Amino acid sequence: MATTFLPEYRKASHPEQTHFCPGCGHGNILKWVDEAIADVASETIWVSPVGCGGLTDSYLSISHVLAAHGRASAVATAIKRANPDALVIASQGDGDLASIGLLEALHAANRGENITVLFINNANFGMTGGQMAPT
């Protein structure tokens, strides 16, 4: 199977496939997207938020941009407008998208921006103590 994952994370001897907590959606999302974009990886630009999701560049060997907290949809919009032929994907956790970046995501959707935004709902702020997220 074709993959964009960096080699050290595909070795069977590696004790962990990702750094994400058990039950977190980020690791599964990366796996599924990796399989889906393998043929177009050279044309793909991934936009990540700060926090756990910002470590995507540790796993996928594609172009990667780290956005300020809650701003991945806005950054993805700018990247797509500057690179109209690129496949632009933004991934955001629920705290990042639903509480901080909801306005940017709604405006991008309302304008019909040609980007993909992955909303990963873990129902908590995992990196800051596990408080409940807006979802």
Disulfide bonds with the S-S distance in Angstrom:
none
